Amino acid sequence: MQQIQSFIMKHLFNIIALTGLLAAYATNMSAQIDAQPCDPEANQAVRQLYDYLRQEVWGKRVMSGCQAEWNYNTKDAQRIYEACGRFPKVNVFDFQHFDQSWINYRTDQAKQWHDAGGIVGFMWHIHMTCSIDSGVPSRQTNFYNGGQNPCRISPLRCATEGTLENRIFSQMLDGVADLLLLYQEQGIPILWRPFHEAAGGWFWWANDGAEGCKLLWHYMFDYFKKKGIHNLLWIWTSVLNDPTWYPGDDYVDLVANDAYPKGNTTHISNAANFQYLRNTYPNKMACLAECNSVPSWENMQRDGALWLFVAPWCGGGAFEHGNTADFWKQLMSKPNIITR
């Protein structure tokens, strides 16, 4: 009996010690992070969200997430709920079709998600005119700079006042700014991820290299501030080994990576990508903004890769690459995975 008691006490002390180490690790991670959002005029709602992410989530837990199907919906979130009885915490909408008549971004989709306890994200696949020949914009638009109708627009000219490219780009910014102001009036803080995967080179905002893309980022940042938009947390997406593309600490709140390892169906943590972001940007929280196979809690915990949030790609991706209904049930039941 005494031997059993001794065994229990020995391992109890080990558990207590491990718990203390994990708590100290999480506290140290939070202490490294910038104390305030990069926008000095950030409103109270976004400051509260940032504090929650930094103090309650980062290094301790992971927020579940998903994408809208290319525009302004919660289709994948609903599918996940139907599979496991829980909604993801983060739903990432896309402004890709903001200027088209068949969709209305002024409906209460974002507000309903926020009011239900979710966190609203937005990205933007920016369709630009493919070219400007003899001062006439092409009727064809694209966000890719390759393929059949490549977009060859210059980011440098888009960010240079007085150019035709700048007038077109600024008009697009005005349209999105009106929507962001609406969401701001509704009290919605937003995880904002523009110009994603820039250094990958496959989108038009990479056409002028790192300097052109950084100038474009700064132009959007300042343009929105002048419009009175102060409800954004700015997410920069690294493709790894691309620090020259980084807009700078004063323009970025969170860093992210989009991970699509070929053939991945085993819910790996993508720990090497996480560690690269931590080493390169130690004062920024790191997100897995897109992925194929969703990391399991066990793998993230084992590898020390506790992403701020993880979000599989849309259009079926949420239930491909090993992301079965059974996997979602297991993942979303974990106490350290945050759901809506």
BAGU-341944 format. One record per residue (C-alpha): x, y, z. Coordinates in steps of 0.25 Angstrom, whole numbers, plus 5000, padded with zeros to 4 digits. Each point is the difference from the previous one (the first is absolute). Example, Ala and Ser with C-alpha at 12.3 -4.5 7.8 and 13.67 -1.06 7.14 Angstrom:
rec u=5049 | v=4982 | w=5031
rec u=5006 | v=5014 | w=4998
// end
This chain:
rec u=5000 | v=5000 | w=5000
rec u=5011 | v=5009 | w=5004
rec u=5007 | v=4997 | w=4986
rec u=4987 | v=5004 | w=4993
rec u=4999 | v=5013 | w=5007
rec u=5014 | v=5003 | w=4998
rec u=4998 | v=4998 | w=4985
rec u=4988 | v=5008 | w=4999
rec u=5007 | v=5012 | w=5008
rec u=5012 | v=4999 | w=4991
rec u=4992 | v=5001 | w=4987
rec u=4991 | v=5011 | w=5006
rec u=5012 | v=5009 | w=5002
rec u=5004 | v=4997 | w=4986
rec u=4986 | v=5004 | w=4995
rec u=5000 | v=5013 | w=5008
rec u=5014 | v=5003 | w=4996
rec u=4997 | v=4998 | w=4985
rec u=4987 | v=5009 | w=5002
rec u=5009 | v=5011 | w=5006
rec u=5010 | v=4999 | w=4988
rec u=4988 | v=5001 | w=4990
rec u=4994 | v=5012 | w=5007
rec u=5014 | v=5007 | w=5001
rec u=5002 | v=4997 | w=4985
rec u=4986 | v=5006 | w=4996
rec u=5003 | v=5012 | w=5009
rec u=5014 | v=5002 | w=4993
rec u=4993 | v=4999 | w=4986
rec u=4990 | v=5010 | w=5004
rec u=5010 | v=5010 | w=5006
rec u=5008 | v=5000 | w=4987
rec u=4988 | v=5005 | w=4992
rec u=4998 | v=5014 | w=4997
rec u=4991 | v=5006 | w=5010
rec u=4991 | v=5008 | w=4991
rec u=4994 | v=4999 | w=4986
rec u=5009 | v=5007 | w=4989
rec u=4989 | v=5010 | w=4997
rec u=5002 | v=5011 | w=5012
rec u=4985 | v=5004 | w=4998
rec u=4995 | v=4986 | w=5000
rec u=4986 | v=5000 | w=5006
rec u=4996 | v=4994 | w=5013
rec u=4994 | v=4987 | w=4994
rec u=5012 | v=4997 | w=4992
rec u=5009 | v=5003 | w=5013
rec u=4991 | v=4990 | w=5008
rec u=5002 | v=4989 | w=4989
rec u=5015 | v=5002 | w=5000
rec u=5001 | v=4999 | w=5015
rec u=4991 | v=4988 | w=4999
rec u=5009 | v=4993 | w=4990
rec u=5013 | v=5004 | w=5007
rec u=4996 | v=4997 | w=5014
rec u=4990 | v=4989 | w=4999
rec u=5003 | v=4992 | w=4988
rec u=5015 | v=5002 | w=4995
rec u=5009 | v=4989 | w=5005
rec u=4988 | v=4993 | w=5008
rec u=4989 | v=4996 | w=4990
rec u=4997 | v=5000 | w=4986
rec u=4988 | v=5006 | w=4993
rec u=4993 | v=4992 | w=4989
rec u=4997 | v=5006 | w=4987
rec u=4995 | v=4999 | w=4986
rec u=4998 | v=5008 | w=4987
rec u=4988 | v=5005 | w=4993
rec u=4998 | v=4994 | w=4986
rec u=5007 | v=5011 | w=4993
rec u=4991 | v=5012 | w=5004
rec u=4990 | v=5003 | w=5012
rec u=4994 | v=4988 | w=5006
rec u=5002 | v=4989 | w=5011
rec u=4998 | v=4988 | w=4992
rec u=5012 | v=4992 | w=5005
rec u=4997 | v=5005 | w=5014
rec u=4986 | v=4994 | w=4999
rec u=5006 | v=4987 | w=4994
rec u=5009 | v=4999 | w=5012
rec u=4989 | v=5002 | w=5010
rec u=4992 | v=4989 | w=4993
rec u=5011 | v=4991 | w=5001
rec u=5004 | v=5002 | w=5015
rec u=4989 | v=5009 | w=5007
rec u=5010 | v=5012 | w=5001
rec u=5003 | v=5012 | w=4992
rec u=5015 | v=5004 | w=4997
rec u=5004 | v=5013 | w=5008
rec u=5005 | v=5008 | w=4987
rec u=4993 | v=5001 | w=4987
rec u=5008 | v=5007 | w=4989
rec u=4992 | v=5007 | w=4990
rec u=5005 | v=5005 | w=4986
rec u=4998 | v=5013 | w=4993
rec u=5003 | v=4994 | w=4987
rec u=4986 | v=5003 | w=4994
rec u=4996 | v=5013 | w=5008
rec u=4997 | v=5008 | w=4988
rec u=4991 | v=4990 | w=4993
rec u=4985 | v=5001 | w=5000
rec u=4997 | v=4985 | w=5003
rec u=5005 | v=5001 | w=5014
rec u=4997 | v=5010 | w=5012
rec u=5011 | v=5002 | w=5010
rec u=4991 | v=5010 | w=5007
rec u=4992 | v=4989 | w=5006
rec u=5002 | v=4996 | w=5015
rec u=5008 | v=4987 | w=4997
rec u=5013 | v=5006 | w=5007
rec u=4991 | v=5006 | w=5011
rec u=4993 | v=4987 | w=5003
rec u=5013 | v=4993 | w=5001
rec u=5006 | v=5010 | w=5009
rec u=4987 | v=5001 | w=5009
rec u=5000 | v=4985 | w=5001
rec u=5014 | v=5000 | w=5006
rec u=5008 | v=4998 | w=4988
rec u=5012 | v=5008 | w=4995
rec u=4999 | v=5006 | w=4986
rec u=5011 | v=4999 | w=4990
rec u=5001 | v=5006 | w=4986
rec u=5010 | v=4998 | w=4989
rec u=5000 | v=5005 | w=4986
rec u=5003 | v=4994 | w=4986
rec u=5001 | v=5013 | w=4993
rec u=4995 | v=5000 | w=4986
rec u=5008 | v=5011 | w=4992
rec u=4999 | v=5003 | w=4985
rec u=5010 | v=4991 | w=4993
rec u=5007 | v=5011 | w=4993
rec u=4999 | v=5015 | w=4996
rec u=5004 | v=5002 | w=4985
rec u=5000 | v=5014 | w=4994
rec u=4993 | v=5005 | w=5013
rec u=4988 | v=4990 | w=4999
rec u=4998 | v=4990 | w=5011
rec u=4997 | v=4986 | w=4995
rec u=4986 | v=4994 | w=5002
rec u=5007 | v=4988 | w=5005
rec u=5003 | v=4999 | w=5015
rec u=5008 | v=4990 | w=5008
rec u=5008 | v=4998 | w=5013
rec u=5009 | v=4990 | w=4994
rec u=5012 | v=5005 | w=4992
rec u=5001 | v=4987 | w=4992
rec u=4991 | v=4991 | w=4992
rec u=4991 | v=5004 | w=4988
rec u=4997 | v=5014 | w=5004
rec u=5012 | v=5005 | w=5009
rec u=4999 | v=5013 | w=5008
rec u=5012 | v=5008 | w=4997
rec u=4996 | v=5012 | w=5008
rec u=5012 | v=5008 | w=5007
rec u=4998 | v=5000 | w=5015
rec u=5009 | v=5012 | w=5000
rec u=4991 | v=5008 | w=4991
rec u=4988 | v=4996 | w=5008
rec u=5006 | v=5006 | w=5012
rec u=5005 | v=5013 | w=4993
rec u=4990 | v=5011 | w=5000
rec u=4997 | v=5006 | w=4986
rec u=5001 | v=4987 | w=4992
rec u=4988 | v=4993 | w=4994
rec u=5003 | v=4988 | w=5008
rec u=5000 | v=5008 | w=5013
rec u=4986 | v=5005 | w=4996
rec u=4994 | v=4986 | w=4997
rec u=5007 | v=4994 | w=5013
rec u=4995 | v=5012 | w=5008
rec u=4986 | v=4998 | w=4995
rec u=5000 | v=4986 | w=5004
rec u=5006 | v=5004 | w=5014
rec u=4988 | v=5009 | w=5001
rec u=4990 | v=4989 | w=4998
rec u=5006 | v=4991 | w=5010
rec u=5002 | v=5012 | w=5010
rec u=4985 | v=5002 | w=5000
rec u=4998 | v=4986 | w=5004
rec u=5010 | v=5000 | w=5011
rec u=4994 | v=5013 | w=5005
rec u=4987 | v=4993 | w=5001
rec u=5006 | v=4989 | w=5008
rec u=5007 | v=5009 | w=5009
rec u=4987 | v=5007 | w=5003
rec u=4994 | v=4987 | w=5003
rec u=5011 | v=4998 | w=5011
rec u=5007 | v=4989 | w=4992
rec u=5016 | v=4999 | w=5001
rec u=5006 | v=4993 | w=4988
rec u=5012 | v=4991 | w=4998
rec u=5004 | v=5006 | w=4987
rec u=5009 | v=4992 | w=4990
rec u=5003 | v=5008 | w=4987
rec u=5011 | v=4997 | w=4989
rec u=5002 | v=4985 | w=5005
rec u=5011 | v=4991 | w=4996
rec u=5007 | v=5012 | w=4993
rec u=5014 | v=4995 | w=4999
rec u=4994 | v=4987 | w=4993
rec u=4999 | v=5009 | w=4988
rec u=4987 | v=4994 | w=4994
rec u=4992 | v=5013 | w=5003
rec u=5000 | v=5013 | w=4993
rec u=5005 | v=5007 | w=5013
rec u=5013 | v=4993 | w=4998
rec u=5002 | v=5006 | w=4986
rec u=5010 | v=5011 | w=5005
rec u=5007 | v=4991 | w=5010
rec u=5002 | v=5002 | w=5015
rec u=5001 | v=5016 | w=5000
rec u=4987 | v=5001 | w=4991
rec u=4992 | v=4991 | w=5009
rec u=5005 | v=5007 | w=5013
rec u=4996 | v=5013 | w=4994
rec u=4986 | v=4995 | w=4996
rec u=4998 | v=4995 | w=5014
rec u=5004 | v=5013 | w=5006
rec u=4991 | v=5008 | w=4991
rec u=4988 | v=4991 | w=5004
rec u=5003 | v=5002 | w=5014
rec u=5001 | v=5015 | w=5000
rec u=4988 | v=5001 | w=4990
rec u=4991 | v=4992 | w=5010
rec u=5005 | v=5009 | w=5012
rec u=4997 | v=5012 | w=4992
rec u=4986 | v=4994 | w=4998
rec u=4998 | v=4999 | w=5015
rec u=5001 | v=4985 | w=5000
rec u=5006 | v=4995 | w=5013
rec u=4994 | v=4986 | w=5003
rec u=5010 | v=4992 | w=4993
rec u=5011 | v=4990 | w=5004
rec u=5010 | v=4999 | w=4989
rec u=5005 | v=4986 | w=4996
rec u=5012 | v=4999 | w=4991
rec u=5002 | v=4986 | w=4993
rec u=5014 | v=4995 | w=4998
rec u=5004 | v=4989 | w=4991
rec u=5012 | v=4998 | w=5008
rec u=5014 | v=5005 | w=4998
rec u=4994 | v=5013 | w=4995
rec u=5004 | v=5011 | w=5010
rec u=5003 | v=5010 | w=4990
rec u=4985 | v=5000 | w=4997
rec u=4995 | v=5003 | w=5014
rec u=4993 | v=5014 | w=5001
rec u=5006 | v=5003 | w=5013
rec u=4996 | v=4999 | w=5015
rec u=4993 | v=5013 | w=4999
rec u=4990 | v=4994 | w=4989
rec u=4998 | v=4986 | w=5005
rec u=4993 | v=4994 | w=5012
rec u=5000 | v=4985 | w=4997
rec u=5009 | v=4992 | w=4991
rec u=4995 | v=4987 | w=4993
rec u=5003 | v=4989 | w=4991
rec u=4992 | v=4992 | w=4990
rec u=5004 | v=4985 | w=5000
rec u=4997 | v=4990 | w=4989
rec u=5010 | v=4989 | w=5002
rec u=4998 | v=4990 | w=4988
rec u=4992 | v=4988 | w=5004
rec u=4998 | v=5004 | w=5014
rec u=4989 | v=4993 | w=5007
rec u=5006 | v=4997 | w=5013
rec u=4996 | v=5013 | w=5008
rec u=5015 | v=5004 | w=5001
rec u=5003 | v=5013 | w=5009
rec u=5008 | v=5007 | w=4989
rec u=5010 | v=5003 | w=5011
rec u=5012 | v=5004 | w=4992
rec u=4991 | v=5011 | w=4993
rec u=4995 | v=5004 | w=5014
rec u=5014 | v=5001 | w=5006
rec u=5005 | v=5008 | w=4988
rec u=4990 | v=5011 | w=5003
rec u=5003 | v=4999 | w=5015
rec u=5015 | v=5002 | w=4997
rec u=4998 | v=5011 | w=4989
rec u=4989 | v=5008 | w=5007
rec u=5001 | v=4997 | w=5015
rec u=4991 | v=5012 | w=5003
rec u=4988 | v=4995 | w=4991
rec u=4990 | v=4989 | w=5003
rec u=5000 | v=4989 | w=4989
rec u=4988 | v=4995 | w=4992
rec u=4998 | v=4988 | w=4991
rec u=4991 | v=5008 | w=4991
rec u=4998 | v=4989 | w=4989
rec u=5003 | v=4985 | w=5000
rec u=4996 | v=4987 | w=4994
rec u=5000 | v=4990 | w=5011
rec u=4996 | v=5007 | w=5013
rec u=5011 | v=4998 | w=5011
rec u=4995 | v=4991 | w=5012
rec u=5001 | v=5006 | w=5014
rec u=5009 | v=4988 | w=5004
rec u=5010 | v=5003 | w=4989
rec u=5000 | v=5015 | w=5003
rec u=5002 | v=4998 | w=5015
rec u=5011 | v=4990 | w=4998
rec u=5007 | v=5008 | w=4990
rec u=4999 | v=5013 | w=5007
rec u=4992 | v=5006 | w=4988
rec u=4988 | v=5007 | w=5007
rec u=4995 | v=5008 | w=4988
rec u=4991 | v=5012 | w=5004
rec u=4990 | v=4994 | w=4991
rec u=4999 | v=4990 | w=4989
rec u=4991 | v=5000 | w=4988
rec u=4999 | v=4990 | w=4988
rec u=4997 | v=5005 | w=4986
rec u=4986 | v=5001 | w=4995
rec u=4992 | v=4993 | w=4988
rec u=5001 | v=4987 | w=5007
rec u=5013 | v=5001 | w=5006
rec u=4995 | v=5000 | w=5014
rec u=4996 | v=4985 | w=4998
rec u=5011 | v=4996 | w=4991
rec u=5015 | v=4996 | w=5003
rec u=4996 | v=4991 | w=5012
rec u=4990 | v=5011 | w=5006
rec u=4989 | v=4990 | w=5002
rec u=4988 | v=5002 | w=5008
rec u=5006 | v=4991 | w=5011
rec u=5012 | v=5008 | w=5000
rec u=4992 | v=5013 | w=5002
rec u=4993 | v=4993 | w=5012
rec u=5013 | v=4997 | w=5006
rec u=5007 | v=5013 | w=4998
rec u=4988 | v=5009 | w=5004
rec u=4998 | v=4992 | w=5013
rec u=5014 | v=5003 | w=5005
rec u=5000 | v=5010 | w=5012
rec u=5011 | v=5009 | w=4994
rec u=4993 | v=5001 | w=4986
rec u=4992 | v=5013 | w=5001
rec u=4986 | v=4999 | w=4992
rec u=4990 | v=5010 | w=4998
// end
